[in-house]
Amino acid sequence: MFRNLALPPTRGTLGWLLQLAYTTLRLFGQNGLQNHAAATAFYFLLSATPLLLLLSYALQLLGSIAADSVPATILMAALYDQMQLENLAALGFIARQTQLAASGVGLLTLVLSSRWLVNAVQGAFGIIFPSPSKRNLVVSWVLPLIILPVLFLLMGIAALAQVTLSFLAQNNFIGTGNAQVLQALNSLFAFAMVWTLLFAAYWRLPRRRASARVAAAFALGASMSLGLLLMLFSTFFKLENYNSLYGALGGVVFVLIGAYFSFLLLYLWAQALYSYGKADITALEKLFLAGSGKGTGKVEAYIFGDIQRLLEIYGQVLPAGHTLIEEGDDSRTAYFLHAGRARVYKNTPDGPRHLGELNEGQLFGEMAYLLNEKRTATVVAETEITVLALPPQIMEELMRHSAPLSRRIIDTLCQRLERMNLANPG
């Protein structure tokens, strides 16, 4: 009796990507995620500070071992050569002598600050992925005490392997070719580690989770963006410039700026992951508001003007004379009339009574969903019509997502109930 619209699969893809980007940036600004990125970068700096204290103790311990160990000597030389530890020590970031007890203080500070950092990330994700459910109290307290120390340990191992391989290659200990292969493998390991961490965050932190495949794809995009950011920093930003500009605080400023942009990308991709499931809802909202005469801005009208994707997902083409809604049915599907005309009838003892017409741009059939009742009228296609068929779960998402649309639907419902009361005064 009806046929779905068969559109080319690539048609409208570019427009949908534009809608996704617009929805992401709009929600990103509304949620104030740039401020959350700044706060998270600050907590990251607090977490990174005790690492320098622990590094000081590790260097002292490594120095005592290097006297009797060739590998330890090579590792010590690689650290000082590749990471410019002598300059950091001269600037006061690394103590030249550290007591054993200091490592315990640094470890305790690292554990506590890591909890603040993870809580900051969880708070931002709670805003990006709103949900009425509460997180398990034990997990929210225990997870931050474990995840950051483990993460910093893995990052330290990867960085240590990278600088050691670079040092060995420069001094021709293992050959340039072998060192480059090992460096590439180590970089791949570091990338995989970052991707795994982001995948776990994007998949497990939201309380209303996306599929693992979608979360993995967005984690890959975020990992590649972070890699590009690292390349840009290494090319255009130099620690020496910050040291000459800010003095001893130059290193702190450098780390803080890098962390800020990193968390900015982390939250941007997280917001894009959320918008991935909301882009069609936003497009439906703009379409319905435009159809009600409310209109949208010029930018929104351009971005959401292409509804081919919506037609592909929800569209149905019905012939003239087709009964779309039958009075007394239990169906809850709502419809948006995209093209054509339809008539509304009410069954009476004297036969069907014509109540009115439905024209392009009108949303109808939502009363059964809102009131959870049977259909109160019959809708028949007067001409061939194209409609968007919206199941109840989509209407629920729309009502939650858009306050203006909710007000418009409720206002329309009140007007219809008023007309029905006037038509049936008894």
N, C-alpha and C positions, 0 to 999 in steps of 0.2 A: 504493500500500500504506500510505502514511502521509500525513499532512497537517501543514503548518506551522501554528503558531498565528497567526491573523489578528486582531491587536488594533488598536484605533484608534490612529493615529499619535501623537496627543497624550497618550494614556494613559501614565502613568508618567513623563512629562517632568519634572514638578515634583519627583518623588522622585529622578530621576536627577540633577537640578541640585543637590539637597541632598546626594546622595552625592558629587558632584564637589566641592562646597564642603568637605565633611568631609575627603575625601581630600587636597585641597589644603592645608588648614590643618594636618592631621596631619603631612604630609610637610614642610611649611614649618617646623614646630617641630622635627621630628626632624633636619632638615638644618641647624638653627641659622642660618637665613638672616637673622634680625635682626642677628646679629653680623657677617655678611658685608656687610649694608647699612651698618652703622656703619663698617666698615673701608673700604668703597668711598667713603663720604662723606668720610672723612679724606683719601683720595687725591684726591678731587675738589677738596677745599679746597687741597691742595698744587698742583693744576693751575690753580686759579683765581687763586692768589696772584700768580704771575708776570704774569697778565693785567693786574693793576693797575699793575705796573711798565711794561708795554707801553702801557697806557692813558695813563700819565703822559707818556711820550715822545710819543705820538700827540697829546695835548693841547698839548704844547709846540710840536710841528710845526704843528698846526692853528692855534695862536695866531700863529705867524709868517706863515702864509698868509693869515689873516683880515684882516691890515692892508691887503691889496690885492684881496680877493675878497669880494663880498657873500654868495655861497652859503656860503663857509667861515665868515663871521661869523654867519650864521643858524644853521648847524650847531653852532657853538661855543656860541651862546646857548641853543639847544635842549638840548644836553647838560647844561649847567650848571643850566638851569631844571628839566628833567624828571627828571634823575638825581641832583639835589642834590649835584653834584660839589664844590661849595664846602664843604659839610658834611663830605664824605669827606676833602677836603684838610685841613680844620681838625682832623679826628680823626687825621690822620697816615696814612690809608690810601693817599692819592695824594700823591706828592711834587710840590712846587711847581716844582722845577727838577731836571731829569734830564739826564744826559750821554748822548751818542749811544751809547757803549759799553754802557750799561746795557740798551739794547734787545736787544743780542746775548745778554747774560747771561739776561735774562728769557725770550728765545725758546728758548735751550738748556734752561733749567729747565722750561719748558712742555713741550718735546718729551720730556724724560726723565720728568717726572711723569705725562705722558699715557700713557707706556708702563706705568707702575705701575698707573694707573687701569684701563686696558684689561685688564691681566693680572688685576687683582682681579675684574673682571666675568667674564672667562673662567674664573677659578677657581670662582666661584659657579655659573656655568652648568655647569661640569664636575660639580659636586655635584648640581645639579638634574636634569641629563640624564646619568646615569652611562653610560659606554661604555668597553669595554676598549681601543678603538682610540686611537692617539696623534695629536695634532694636528701638522701639518707644521711643522717647526722654523723654516723661513724665514718662513712666514706669521705664526707666533706672535711673531717678533721684529720683522718689518717692519711689520705691520699697526698695532700700537700707536703707532709713530712717525709714522704718517700720519693716522690716523682722528681723533684728538682735536684736533690743530691745525685740520684742515679743519672739524670740527664746531663748534669755538669760533668760527671765522671766519664760518660761516653764521649761527650764533646771534647774533654781533655785528652782522652786516648786518641781520638781522631786527629786533633791538632798536634799532639805530640808526635804521632807517626808522620804527619805531613812535614813538619819542620825538620825532623830527623832525616827523612828521605831527601829533602831539598839540600840539606847540609852535606849528606853523603854524595849526592850528585855533583855539587859544586866542587867538591874536593876529590872527585874521581875515585871514590872508594869502591863503588859497585858498578861503575859504568853509567854513562848518561842515559843510554837506552833502557837499561833495566830500571833505573830510578824513575824515569818517566812513566813506565808501565805501572810500577808500584804506586806512584803518586796518583795516576789515573784511577787505579783500583781503590785507593784510599779515599779519593774524592767521591767516587761512586758510593762507597760505604757511608761517607758523611751525608751525601744526598739522600740515600735510602733511610738513614737514621732520622733526618729531618722530616722526610715524607711520612715515615711511620708515626712520628710524634704528632704531626698535623692531622693525619688520618684518624688517629685515636681521639684527638681533640674534636674534630669535626663530626665524628661518628658517635662518640660516647658522651661528650659534654652536653649537647642539646637533649632536653628531656623528651622532646618530640623529634625522634631521629629520622634522618633521611636514610635511604638505602645505602648499603655499604659501597655499592658501585658508584653512586653519585658522590658520596663523601670522598671516595678514593680519587675521583676525577678532580674535584675541587682542591683536595690536598696536593695533588700533583701540580695544579696551576699555582697554588700558593708557594710550593717549594721552588718552582722555576722562577717565580717573581722574586723570592728571597735570594736566589742565586744571582739573578740579574742585579739586584740591589747591592749585593756584595761586590760584584764586578765594578759597578759604578763607583762605589765607595773607594775601592782600591785604585781606581783610575783618577778620580777627580778630587778625592779627599785624602789628605795626608795628615798623620798624627803630628808630624813636625810643625805643620802650619798652625795647628791648634795650640801646640806648646809655645810657639813664638807669639801667638796672639793672646792667649790666656795665662801663660806661665805654667806654674805647677798644676793648675786646674785644667789644662788643655786636654789631658788624657781623659778626665772625667767628662768633660763636655763632648769629646769625640765619641765615647762609649754611649752617652746619654742620647745623642742625636741618632746614632746608628740603631740603638734599641727602639727609639720612638718610631722611626720609619719601618722597622721590622714588625713591630706590633700593629702599626697602622695597616700594613699589608695583611697581617694575620686576621684582623677584624674585618677588613674589606672583603676578603674572600669568604669569611664566615657569613657576612651579611649577604654576599652573592649566593651562598648556598641556601640561605633562608628565602631569598627572593626567587630562587629557582622554582620553589613550590608556590610562590605567590604572584609571579609575573602574569599568569593567565587570569588570576583573580583580579588583579589590578586592571588588566585590559577589559575584563567584563564590567568592572565598576565604571571605568571611563565611558564605555559604550552605553551603559544604561543611563548614566547621568546626562550624557549628550542626548540620548533619546527622549529623556524627560523634559528637555528644554533648559536644563541647568547649564549645560555647556561646560567646556574646559578651556584652559589657556591655549594659546597658539602652539606653544612647544608640545604640550601634551596632545593636542589635536593632531599634530604632525606625527608624533611618535606612536600614538595608539590608533591612528587613522586606518592602518592596515589590519583588518580583522580576519585575514585568510586563515591564520592558525586556529582561531576560535571556530571558524566555520568548519575546518577540517576535523576538529575534535568533537564539537557539539552540534554541528549543522545537520539539518534534515530538510529535504525538498519534498513537499506534499502536493498532490494534485488538487485541482478545484473540486469541491464537494467532499473532501476528506474530513471526517469528524476527528478533530484533534483531541478534544476533551468531551467526555460524555457525563451529563449530570447524574450524580449519584455514585460515580466511580470512587474507588479508594486510592487512586494514584495521587502522588505528591509532586510530580515533576512540574516545574515552572518553565515558561517559554518566553523567548524574546522574538518578536516579529521583525525579521530583518528585511524581508521583501514580500510584497503582495498585500492582500486584504483578507480579513476574516470576519464572520458575523457571530454574535453572541445571542443564544436563545435560552428561554426559560420554559420548562414544561408546565402547562396549565391544563385544567380539565377540558378547556376548549381547544387544546392543541398548542404547539410551540409558539411562544410569544417573542418577537424580536426585541432585544434589549439595546442593541447598539452595534457599532462596528469597531474593529481593531485595525489600526493602520501601522505602517512601518515605524519602527522605533519604540513600540510599546512593549512593556513587560506585563505578562498576564499569567494566570494560573498559580500565583504565589499564595492566594488566600488559603487553599487547602493545606499548604505547607505550614503557614503561620498559625492557623487555627486547629490544625490536625483533625480536620473534618472531611466529610465527603465533598465531592465537587458540587457547587451550587448552580452551575449553568453549563450549557453545551456550547462548544466553539467549533464552527465549521468553516473550512477554507472557502472563501468566495472566489478567489483566483488561485493559481498555483502560488504557493507561499514557500519561503525559506525561513526556517525558525532555528533558534538555538535552544536545544532541549537541556535543561539544567536539573540534575537530580538533587534531592534534598540536601546531601552533604555539601554540594557546591553553594547552595543558597545559605547554608549555615556558615560557611567560610566567608561568604560575601557580607553577611550581616555582622559578623565579628570584625571583619577587616575595615569596613567603611561605615562610619557614623552618618555621613550625608546620604548614602544610599539607604541605610536603615530608616532614616527619617522620611525619606521619599516614599519607601515602600509602605511604611506605617500610615503615612498621610493618605496615600492612594487607597489603602485598605479602609480607613475611616470614611473616606468619601463614598466608596462602594457600599459600605454598610448603611450609610445614611440614605443613599439612593434606594437601597432595597427596603429600608423601613418606610420611606415615603411611598414606594410603590405598593407596599403591603401594610397599610395602616392598621389593619386588624391584627 
